[in-house]
Amino acid sequence: MGSCWHQRHATPDQRPAGGWPEDAEVTALCNRRIRPESGELAWLWPTCPECDVAAHVLAGAPMVGSRRPTMPNSLGA
């Protein structure tokens, strides 16, 4: 499991009803294995740059100051 303490990540994994179990691990869009955080402070953490780009690509939404986001090389696209 990768160590990215205090960074917010994004995952394509579907969140279970009632939230993630305490011992859950998911794969983030940056390909790191992480334990989901759902506390209020997690929303204040800076977003992982690779997850941010990948999330914009998946949503088809341009990033601010960018014409067209591209998938990071670490995602194999």
MODELLER restraints for C-alpha pairs under 7 A, 6 or more apart:
rsr = mdl.restraints
at = mdl.atoms
rsr.add(forms.Gaussian(group=physical.xy_distance, feature=features.Distance(at['CA:1:A'], at['CA:32:A']), mean=6.64, stdev=0.5))
rsr.add(forms.Gaussian(group=physical.xy_distance, feature=features.Distance(at['CA:1:A'], at['CA:33:A']), mean=4.61, stdev=0.5))
rsr.add(forms.Gaussian(group=physical.xy_distance, feature=features.Distance(at['CA:1:A'], at['CA:34:A']), mean=6.09, stdev=0.5))
rsr.add(forms.Gaussian(group=physical.xy_distance, feature=features.Distance(at['CA:2:A'], at['CA:32:A']), mean=5.32, stdev=0.5))
rsr.add(forms.Gaussian(group=physical.xy_distance, feature=features.Distance(at['CA:2:A'], at['CA:33:A']), mean=5.56, stdev=0.5))
rsr.add(forms.Gaussian(group=physical.xy_distance, feature=features.Distance(at['CA:2:A'], at['CA:34:A']), mean=6.45, stdev=0.5))
rsr.add(forms.Gaussian(group=physical.xy_distance, feature=features.Distance(at['CA:6:A'], at['CA:45:A']), mean=5.73, stdev=0.5))
rsr.add(forms.Gaussian(group=physical.xy_distance, feature=features.Distance(at['CA:7:A'], at['CA:45:A']), mean=5.31, stdev=0.5))
rsr.add(forms.Gaussian(group=physical.xy_distance, feature=features.Distance(at['CA:7:A'], at['CA:46:A']), mean=5.32, stdev=0.5))
rsr.add(forms.Gaussian(group=physical.xy_distance, feature=features.Distance(at['CA:7:A'], at['CA:47:A']), mean=5.59, stdev=0.5))
rsr.add(forms.Gaussian(group=physical.xy_distance, feature=features.Distance(at['CA:7:A'], at['CA:48:A']), mean=5.71, stdev=0.5))
rsr.add(forms.Gaussian(group=physical.xy_distance, feature=features.Distance(at['CA:8:A'], at['CA:42:A']), mean=6.60, stdev=0.5))
rsr.add(forms.Gaussian(group=physical.xy_distance, feature=features.Distance(at['CA:8:A'], at['CA:45:A']), mean=5.60, stdev=0.5))
rsr.add(forms.Gaussian(group=physical.xy_distance, feature=features.Distance(at['CA:8:A'], at['CA:46:A']), mean=5.82, stdev=0.5))
rsr.add(forms.Gaussian(group=physical.xy_distance, feature=features.Distance(at['CA:8:A'], at['CA:47:A']), mean=4.46, stdev=0.5))
rsr.add(forms.Gaussian(group=physical.xy_distance, feature=features.Distance(at['CA:8:A'], at['CA:48:A']), mean=5.76, stdev=0.5))
rsr.add(forms.Gaussian(group=physical.xy_distance, feature=features.Distance(at['CA:9:A'], at['CA:28:A']), mean=6.11, stdev=0.5))
rsr.add(forms.Gaussian(group=physical.xy_distance, feature=features.Distance(at['CA:9:A'], at['CA:47:A']), mean=6.06, stdev=0.5))
rsr.add(forms.Gaussian(group=physical.xy_distance, feature=features.Distance(at['CA:9:A'], at['CA:48:A']), mean=5.60, stdev=0.5))
rsr.add(forms.Gaussian(group=physical.xy_distance, feature=features.Distance(at['CA:9:A'], at['CA:51:A']), mean=5.83, stdev=0.5))
rsr.add(forms.Gaussian(group=physical.xy_distance, feature=features.Distance(at['CA:10:A'], at['CA:28:A']), mean=5.43, stdev=0.5))
rsr.add(forms.Gaussian(group=physical.xy_distance, feature=features.Distance(at['CA:10:A'], at['CA:29:A']), mean=5.78, stdev=0.5))
rsr.add(forms.Gaussian(group=physical.xy_distance, feature=features.Distance(at['CA:10:A'], at['CA:51:A']), mean=5.66, stdev=0.5))
rsr.add(forms.Gaussian(group=physical.xy_distance, feature=features.Distance(at['CA:11:A'], at['CA:27:A']), mean=6.21, stdev=0.5))
rsr.add(forms.Gaussian(group=physical.xy_distance, feature=features.Distance(at['CA:11:A'], at['CA:28:A']), mean=4.34, stdev=0.5))
rsr.add(forms.Gaussian(group=physical.xy_distance, feature=features.Distance(at['CA:11:A'], at['CA:29:A']), mean=5.29, stdev=0.5))
rsr.add(forms.Gaussian(group=physical.xy_distance, feature=features.Distance(at['CA:12:A'], at['CA:29:A']), mean=6.98, stdev=0.5))
rsr.add(forms.Gaussian(group=physical.xy_distance, feature=features.Distance(at['CA:13:A'], at['CA:26:A']), mean=6.81, stdev=0.5))
rsr.add(forms.Gaussian(group=physical.xy_distance, feature=features.Distance(at['CA:20:A'], at['CA:36:A']), mean=6.97, stdev=0.5))
rsr.add(forms.Gaussian(group=physical.xy_distance, feature=features.Distance(at['CA:24:A'], at['CA:35:A']), mean=5.87, stdev=0.5))
rsr.add(forms.Gaussian(group=physical.xy_distance, feature=features.Distance(at['CA:24:A'], at['CA:36:A']), mean=6.93, stdev=0.5))
rsr.add(forms.Gaussian(group=physical.xy_distance, feature=features.Distance(at['CA:25:A'], at['CA:33:A']), mean=6.35, stdev=0.5))
rsr.add(forms.Gaussian(group=physical.xy_distance, feature=features.Distance(at['CA:25:A'], at['CA:34:A']), mean=5.41, stdev=0.5))
rsr.add(forms.Gaussian(group=physical.xy_distance, feature=features.Distance(at['CA:25:A'], at['CA:35:A']), mean=4.61, stdev=0.5))
rsr.add(forms.Gaussian(group=physical.xy_distance, feature=features.Distance(at['CA:25:A'], at['CA:36:A']), mean=6.73, stdev=0.5))
rsr.add(forms.Gaussian(group=physical.xy_distance, feature=features.Distance(at['CA:26:A'], at['CA:33:A']), mean=5.60, stdev=0.5))
rsr.add(forms.Gaussian(group=physical.xy_distance, feature=features.Distance(at['CA:26:A'], at['CA:34:A']), mean=5.52, stdev=0.5))
rsr.add(forms.Gaussian(group=physical.xy_distance, feature=features.Distance(at['CA:26:A'], at['CA:35:A']), mean=6.36, stdev=0.5))
rsr.add(forms.Gaussian(group=physical.xy_distance, feature=features.Distance(at['CA:27:A'], at['CA:33:A']), mean=4.58, stdev=0.5))
rsr.add(forms.Gaussian(group=physical.xy_distance, feature=features.Distance(at['CA:27:A'], at['CA:34:A']), mean=6.29, stdev=0.5))
rsr.add(forms.Gaussian(group=physical.xy_distance, feature=features.Distance(at['CA:28:A'], at['CA:34:A']), mean=6.80, stdev=0.5))
rsr.add(forms.Gaussian(group=physical.xy_distance, feature=features.Distance(at['CA:29:A'], at['CA:51:A']), mean=5.08, stdev=0.5))
rsr.add(forms.Gaussian(group=physical.xy_distance, feature=features.Distance(at['CA:29:A'], at['CA:54:A']), mean=6.31, stdev=0.5))
rsr.add(forms.Gaussian(group=physical.xy_distance, feature=features.Distance(at['CA:30:A'], at['CA:50:A']), mean=5.36, stdev=0.5))
rsr.add(forms.Gaussian(group=physical.xy_distance, feature=features.Distance(at['CA:30:A'], at['CA:51:A']), mean=5.21, stdev=0.5))
rsr.add(forms.Gaussian(group=physical.xy_distance, feature=features.Distance(at['CA:30:A'], at['CA:75:A']), mean=6.57, stdev=0.5))
rsr.add(forms.Gaussian(group=physical.xy_distance, feature=features.Distance(at['CA:31:A'], at['CA:75:A']), mean=6.84, stdev=0.5))
rsr.add(forms.Gaussian(group=physical.xy_distance, feature=features.Distance(at['CA:50:A'], at['CA:72:A']), mean=6.30, stdev=0.5))
rsr.add(forms.Gaussian(group=physical.xy_distance, feature=features.Distance(at['CA:53:A'], at['CA:69:A']), mean=6.24, stdev=0.5))
rsr.add(forms.Gaussian(group=physical.xy_distance, feature=features.Distance(at['CA:53:A'], at['CA:70:A']), mean=6.95, stdev=0.5))
rsr.add(forms.Gaussian(group=physical.xy_distance, feature=features.Distance(at['CA:53:A'], at['CA:71:A']), mean=6.54, stdev=0.5))
rsr.add(forms.Gaussian(group=physical.xy_distance, feature=features.Distance(at['CA:54:A'], at['CA:71:A']), mean=5.57, stdev=0.5))
rsr.add(forms.Gaussian(group=physical.xy_distance, feature=features.Distance(at['CA:56:A'], at['CA:62:A']), mean=6.34, stdev=0.5))
rsr.add(forms.Gaussian(group=physical.xy_distance, feature=features.Distance(at['CA:56:A'], at['CA:63:A']), mean=6.61, stdev=0.5))
rsr.add(forms.Gaussian(group=physical.xy_distance, feature=features.Distance(at['CA:56:A'], at['CA:69:A']), mean=6.87, stdev=0.5))
rsr.add(forms.Gaussian(group=physical.xy_distance, feature=features.Distance(at['CA:57:A'], at['CA:69:A']), mean=6.05, stdev=0.5))
rsr.add(forms.Gaussian(group=physical.xy_distance, feature=features.Distance(at['CA:57:A'], at['CA:70:A']), mean=6.58, stdev=0.5))
rsr.add(forms.Gaussian(group=physical.xy_distance, feature=features.Distance(at['CA:57:A'], at['CA:71:A']), mean=6.65, stdev=0.5))
rsr.add(forms.Gaussian(group=physical.xy_distance, feature=features.Distance(at['CA:62:A'], at['CA:68:A']), mean=5.56, stdev=0.5))
rsr.add(forms.Gaussian(group=physical.xy_distance, feature=features.Distance(at['CA:62:A'], at['CA:69:A']), mean=6.20, stdev=0.5))
rsr.add(forms.Gaussian(group=physical.xy_distance, feature=features.Distance(at['CA:63:A'], at['CA:69:A']), mean=6.44, stdev=0.5))
rsr.add(forms.Gaussian(group=physical.xy_distance, feature=features.Distance(at['CA:71:A'], at['CA:77:A']), mean=5.83, stdev=0.5))
